[in-house]
Amino acid sequence: MDLIEENYPMTYKEFEQRVVELFLEPYGDDVMDEMKSRVDDMLNEKPQCFLELEYGAACFRYDSPHIYGDNCRKCFDDDYLKQTAVANLRMIIG
């Protein structure tokens, strides 16, 4: 990560962990292992993991109130993560 993570409410690892937690929330025990496996496969993709790109986009929005308005500071909140990173993850993983 080329970003200086201390400038943001979450580090990349915290962001990754929270997005994965929010993603797995609605799944029951019967499919949990399968979904965790899919997430692990996605996190190991190279050259760049999807969540690293989502984190970079969130950091850009956080730094850009002149573009996104004052609400840009909420881009690390759970509600916003569910609408962006988690929703995109659902489209990719299922």
RALINBEL-V452176 format. One record per residue. N is the residue number from 1. SS is DSSP state (h for helix, s for strand, l for the rest). D_FIRST is the distance of its C-alpha to the first C-alpha in Angstrom with 1 decimal. Layout:
<<N | SS | D_FIRST> <N | SS | D_FIRST>>
This chain:
<<1 | l | 0.0> <2 | l | 3.8> <3 | l | 5.5> <4 | l | 8.0> <5 | h | 8.3> <6 | h | 11.9> <7 | h | 13.0> <8 | l | 12.9> <9 | l | 15.4> <10 | l | 13.0> <11 | l | 9.9> <12 | h | 7.9> <13 | h | 10.5> <14 | h | 13.3> <15 | h | 12.6> <16 | h | 12.7> <17 | h | 15.7> <18 | h | 17.5> <19 | h | 17.2> <20 | h | 18.5> <21 | h | 21.3> <22 | h | 22.3> <23 | h | 22.4> <24 | h | 24.6> <25 | l | 26.8> <26 | l | 29.6> <27 | l | 30.0> <28 | l | 33.0> <29 | h | 33.4> <30 | h | 34.9> <31 | h | 31.7> <32 | h | 29.0> <33 | h | 28.6> <34 | h | 28.3> <35 | h | 25.7> <36 | h | 23.6> <37 | h | 23.9> <38 | h | 22.8> <39 | h | 19.6> <40 | h | 18.9> <41 | h | 19.5> <42 | h | 17.2> <43 | h | 14.3> <44 | l | 15.0> <45 | l | 15.1> <46 | l | 13.5> <47 | l | 12.4> <48 | l | 10.2> <49 | l | 11.1> <50 | h | 12.8> <51 | h | 11.4> <52 | h | 7.7> <53 | h | 9.7> <54 | h | 11.9> <55 | h | 9.5> <56 | h | 8.5> <57 | h | 12.3> <58 | h | 13.2> <59 | h | 11.4> <60 | h | 13.2> <61 | h | 16.4> <62 | h | 16.2> <63 | l | 16.2> <64 | l | 19.0> <65 | h | 22.2> <66 | h | 24.1> <67 | h | 23.3> <68 | h | 23.0> <69 | l | 25.4> <70 | h | 25.3> <71 | h | 24.4> <72 | h | 20.8> <73 | h | 20.3> <74 | h | 21.2> <75 | l | 18.3> <76 | l | 17.1> <77 | l | 20.7> <78 | h | 21.9> <79 | h | 24.2> <80 | h | 21.6> <81 | h | 19.2> <82 | h | 22.4> <83 | h | 23.2> <84 | h | 19.9> <85 | h | 17.3> <86 | h | 20.1> <87 | h | 22.6> <88 | h | 20.4> <89 | h | 19.7> <90 | h | 23.5> <91 | h | 24.2> <92 | h | 22.1> <93 | h | 23.1> <94 | l | 26.5>>
